Amino acid sequence: MSLLHRLGLLQKFMILGTIGLMMSALPTYLYVSDSLQSIAAARREAEGAAPAVVLNKVVQLMQVHRACRPAC
């Protein structure tokens, strides 16, 4: 008699659930890992935005200064 015939219905469903869990574990891990990397990259970009804004303001002030210098 085969193993599946000797198991009860609960045990069969537990085996199916375990197989389903194992099949979904790797894709879930890969998705979460990729999402965390994307979040980390977005945070690094956000941290770099503040110095870029300050630098842009400095460049604008220099351009105004250059334009105003001969006229003043």
Buried (B, 14 or more C-beta within 10 A) or exposed (E): EEEEEEEEEEEEEEEEEEEEEEEEEEEEEEEEEEEEEEEEEEEEEEEEEEEEEEEEEEEEEEEEEEEEEEEE
